[in-house]
Amino acid sequence: MKYLVKQLKGTRPVADLLGVSQHTVERYVAGKLRRSRRDLRERTEREVKKRWQPQIRAKAKKRAASTDGLVVSTRARFGFTAAPGTTDDARIGDITRALPPR
């Protein structure tokens, strides 16, 4: 709740967004109410995730652009399908590549 109040710059916009009274939002921020109703909790989580995730992505992109770029690492299976134990049997290998900044 505090995150939404900070993002929307006030308790009134948060109350309008969540469909509750401004006084209810103020009580949550002050810590007088601890457990919210299930529907209010779900709406709050949805709105926080909607605003939080783009921030995290933007910070990661900004950090990557200001440093040496991104490093991508993945695992892959290389080889052929063969009888187990033979030299032609597929092996798992790690691939790591550095992508230059833009």
N, C-alpha and C positions, 0 to 999 in steps of 0.2 A: 504494500500500500504506500509506504514511504517513497519507494522508487517512482511510482506513478505520480505522486504529488510533486516530486522534484522535476519529473519530465514535463508535466503539464502546467507547472508553476502555480499550483493552488489546489485547494480542496474542492472548490466548486466545479471545475472542469472534470475532476475525477469522479465526483458524485454524479454528474450528468452522464458521464461515460458508462458508469457501472449501474446506473438506475437506482441509486440509494440517496439518502439525504446527506447534506453537507455535514451535519452533526455526526452522523454515523462514521463518515470518513475521518473526521477529527478525532473521534474516540479510538479508532483503530491506530491512528498515527500516535496518539498519546499513550497507547498501551492499555487503555481501560477495557477494550474488547480484545479478546485473544483468539477465539475461535469464530470463524465466519460460517455463515450458512453455506451449504454445499454449492448452490447455484452461484452465490456471490464469489466463493473461492474459485470456482471454475472460470468465471468471467474475468476475475483478477489475474489468474494465471495466464489466460489467453492473451489479455492485453499486455501483460509484462513481456511474454515471449515475443509478441508481435513487435515490440519496441526494442527489446534487448538483443535479439539475434542479429538484426542488421547492424547494430553498433559494434558487435564483436567482429563481424565480417569486415566492416569498414576499418576498424583498428588494425586487423591482421593485414589487410591490403596496404594500408598506409605504412605499417612497419616493414612489410616486404619491399615496398617501393623505395624506402629510404635506406635499406641495407643492401646486402649483396644479392638479393633475389630470393626465390623459393627453392627448397630442396624437396623433391618428390621421391618417395621411397615406396616400393611395392615388391611383392613376392609373386613369382610366376613358375609354372612347371615347364621345363624344357626337356625335349627328347621325344622318343617314340613309345608307343605302347608295345611292350615286349613281355616276355616271360619274366616274372619276378626274379631278381637276383642276377640277371644278365647285364652286360655292360650297356646294352641299348635301352635299358629301363629309364623312364623319365626321372629327372631330378628337379628338386625345387631350388630355385636360385633367387637371390635378392638383386633388385635393380634399383640403383640410386642415381638420380640425375639432378644436377643443379640448373635451374632455369634462371637466366639472367634477368636483371630488373629491366623495366621498360624505359 
